[in-house]
Amino acid sequence: MKNASTPFGFIVATTSLAFVVSQLDVTIVNVALPEIGKSFGSHISMLQWVVDAYAVAFAVFMLSAGGMGDLLGARRLFQLGLLVFTLASAGCGLAWSAFALVAFRTVQGMGSAIMIPSSLSILNQSFADDNDKRAHAVALWTAAGSVAIAVGPVLGGLLIHLASWRWIFFVNLPIGALGLIFSFRLQESGKSEQQGIDIAGQLLWMLALTGLIAGIIEWRGASIPRAFIYGGLVMSIFALVLFLVREKRASSPILPLDLFKSRNFNLLIGLGMMLNGSFYGLVFVLSLYLQSVLHYSGLQAGLAFLPLTGGLLISNLFSGMLTRKYGIQVPIRIGMIISVVGFVLLLLARADTPYWLLLPAFLGIPFGMGTAVPAMTTGVLATVDRSRSGIASAVLNTTRQAAGAIGVAIFGAMTTGGAQAIVRAVMESALISAGCLVIYAILIFKGLKKE
């Protein structure tokens, strides 16, 4: 793709709008969970579905979306994704029941699955001939999402305070409309030689991930018989095995297994999963902790989240500078070390912990993650040919979203049982996250090759 006539800033800003609305919904929704629960009389498991329906749909459909972007053109898919996401946001705001909200959240996730890999593919192909410019573009794209994550809790708390939780979804409408208008100035990308989409593989992947998440979320619930939960988990494993067999034999797989021949690709994909699983799960638990245990209002909780989310913005920009100067290894290593320290500091959380004691953890966790993620993204794209950037970015974001959904399911399940259970969940989630990152850091330090 050549975009000589389109300014660098315009391309980055337009593609970033997709990431903005996608990430805005993550933190806005978490802050609104207690109010949504009160509105519909929902249990913890239903609140988990409000978060995970989006993440699961995102992860389920993104693999096909990545291939479709390479097959049909990234700009067309980008526009379709924005349209679907924007309309679904309106549906979420108008939802008449918890079930309807979860259904529209699912459609929102489908929209994100279509627009996120295509937006990243547009960036990668636009600046494929200039590695420094591509790294800068990816860092700014990631930073835009980080701004949305940072603004989300405060904006969500303010909207809940002034109106109701429904406005956290309506706020997506003008952003989505603006992105659609601007997108017509982007040039269409070249198409790959891929001949079609693997429908059977898509269905098997959907069964595998949905069965796993449903089993984890409903594990401690009493409304669904154990036999169905066990059956769902067994089905998930069986579907995953069939999916891998299918992808190995399919002529146009949605997950080309040859991508995993690269050691760097495998390690960086795993890192993305570790970071997303811990962060998404922890944000869910902390939203309940701040409002249900420390009794913060929605607006107070939003302001309390600001360091946790705002730290991502500064560190994303810092990561871009480090990557351009030293490559991907330095920011990844620094980021992992800082993240581990942040999670350990969160072990100070108690039922009456003052906010100033939580602040170091709320700053350290995002700063570490925000330093590692842009370098990780750049590293993944560097392992593939530019014609496969769509599917590579789809695999990266699919695995990260799947891990995020699993994190919410596992950590959220720990909160069942009142305020004491929520406090324990914060500490256990932090300990699990720190432990997993320490183990993975050893693998990264020993195994990641110089790009």
C-alpha positions, -999 to +999 in steps of 0.1 A: +000+000+000+013+034-009+000+064+009+024+091-004-005+115-009-020+109+026-002+125+055+014+103+082-007+119+109-040+114+091-034+077+086-024+072+122-053+093+136-079+076+114-069+040+121-064+049+158-101+059+161-110+022+159-086+013+187-100+042+207-136+031+207-125-005+212-104+002+243-128+029+256-154+002+261-132-019+282-126+005+311-159+023+308-178-010+312-158-021+342-166+011+361-203+007+353-206-029+364-222-022+398-248+001+383-256-024+355-260-051+382-284-029+401-304-020+370-310-056+360-306-074+394-277-093+379-253-118+396-215-117+393-216-143+366-239-121+344-215-091+350-187-113+338-206-121+307-212-083+301-174-080+299-165-114+283-193-115+257-174-087+240-139-102+245-150-137+234-167-124+202-136-103+196-113-133+199-136-157+180-141-136+149-108-119+147-089-147+130-114-147+101-113-109+100-076-109+096-078-132+067-106-113+052-086-081+054-058-097+034-083-112+010-107-083+004-087-053+014-080-037+048-099-005+042-132-022+034-130-043+065-120-013+086-152+005+075-174-025+080-161-030+115-166+006+125-202+005+112-211-028+131-194-016+163-212+018+162-247+003+156-241-023+183-231+005+207-265+021+202-281-013+209-262-016+242-274+018+253-310+009+245-308-027+260-340-037+279-325-066+298-292-081+309-295-108+282-301-081+255-271-062+267-249-093+265-262-100+230-254-064+218-220-067+235-214-098+214-221-078+183-198-051+195-170-076+198-176-088+163-173-052+151-140-048+170-127-081+156-132-068+121-118-033+125-088-038+148-066-061+127-075-042+096-065-009+112-032-023+122-027-039+088-033-005+072-005+010+093+019-019+087+014-018+049+015+020+047+049+022+063+063-012+055+093+004+037+104+024+067+109+004+099+114+035+121+082+052+108+063+019+113+075+016+149+065+052+155+031+047+139+024+015+159+035+033+191+011+062+184-017+038+175-012+020+208-009+052+227-043+063+213-059+032+227-041+039+260-056+074+261-090+058+257-083+033+284-071+062+306-101+084+299-126+056+300-130+052+338-133+090+345-156+095+315-177+065+326-179+076+362-189+111+351-216+099+327-230+076+354-230+105+378-247+129+354-270+105+335-269+067+336-247+038+326-264+037+292-245+068+281-212+049+283-223+032+251-238+062+234-205+080+236-191+057+209-216+069+183-199+102+173-164+087+174-175+058+152-192+082+127-161+103+126-139+073+118-162+062+090-161+097+074-123+099+076-117+064+063-128+072+028-096+092+023-074+061+031-062+041+001-071+005-003-044-021+004-032-048-020-049-082-017-032-115-010-035-147-029-056-163-003-086-180-019-113-181+008-122-182+045-122-215+065-157-216+078-153-250+095-122-238+113-141-206+124-169-227+139-145-250+157-126-221+172-158-205+183-169-237+201-135-242+217-132-207+232-168-202+241-170-235+258-139-228+279-150-193+290-186-204+298-173-233+319-150-211+339-176-184+345-203-207+355-181-230+375-191-216+409-227-208+399-257-228+410-281-221+380-265-245+356-261-283+363-225-295+367-230-320+339-235-292+314-204-273+327-182-305+325-196-312+291-188-277+279-152-280+290-148-314+274-164-300+242-139-271+243-109-294+245-123-316+217-131-287+195-096-272+200-080-305+189-102-307+158-095-270+151-057-276+150-062-307+128-084-287+105-060-257+102-032-281+094-051-295+064-072-265+053-062-248+020-071-214+034-067-217+072-078-189+095-048-197+116-018-206+094+002-229+117+034-220+098+034-187+116+044-205+147+077-218+132+092-185+144+105-186+179+101-148+183+065-150+170+056-177+196+073-159+225+058-125+217+023-140+213+026-157+246+038-124+262+007-107+249-015-134+264+002-131+298-002-093+299-038-092+287-050-120+309-036-105+341-046-069+332-082-075+321-088-099+350-074-075+375-093-045+362-126-065+366-117-074+402-105-039+411-137-023+398-157-044+423-131-038+450-132+000+447-170+003+447-182-027+467-154-029+493-140+006+496-174+021+487-163+046+461-189+062+439-187+056+401-170+089+396-146+083+425-137+049+411-131+064+377-107+089+392-090+062+412-085+042+380-068+071+363-032+062+373-038+025+365-050+033+330-033+067+324+002+052+330-003+032+298-002+064+277+032+077+290+048+043+289+036+036+253+054+068+241+084+058+262+084+024+246+084+038+211+115+058+218+133+028+233+123+006+204+136+030+178+169+033+197+175-002+210+151-026+193+123-045+209+142-065+236+151-036+259+115-022+263+101-057+267+125-066+295+121-033+313+084-035+310+081-070+324+103-062+354+082-031+363+050-050+359+060-077+383+069-051+409+035-034+404+016-067+409+036-074+441+028-040+455-009-047+450-007-074+478-011-044+502-048-043+493-071-048+523-107-039+532-097-005+546-065+002+526-061+040+519-057+050+483-022+063+487-010+027+495-026+014+463-011+042+441+024+027+435+008-005+422-017+015+401+012+033+385+037+004+382+014-022+365+004+000+336+038+016+331+054-018+328+028-032+304+027+000+284+065-002+279+063-038+267+032-039+245+042-016+216+076-033+213+059-067+214+035-056+186+063-043+164+082-075+170+053-097+159+047-077+127+084-079+119+083-117+119+060-119+088+059-107+052+040-075+047+013-094+027+005-114+059+003-085+083-035-088+086-035-124+098-004-118+120-021-089+138-053-109+140-035-138+157-019-114+181-051-096+190-071-129+190-048-145+215-047-114+237-085-110+238-089-147+245-065-145+274-082-113+286-116-132+286-100-161+305-085-136+330-119-120+337-135-155+340-109-169+364-103-138+385-139-128+385-149-163+398-128-156+429-150-126+438-181-147+446-189-145+483-190-108+493-165-082+504-140-105+520-139-127+488-133-096+467-104-086+488-089-121+486-095-120+449-074-088+445-045-104+464-047-138+447-050-122+413-020-100+419+000-130+432-009-152+402-001-125+377+033-117+393+042-154+394+032-161+358+052-130+346+083-140+365+082-175+349+076-160+314+103-133+319+128-161+322+117-176+289+118-142+272+152-133+285+167-166+273+147-173+241+140-140+223+163-135+194+176-102+181+154-089+153 
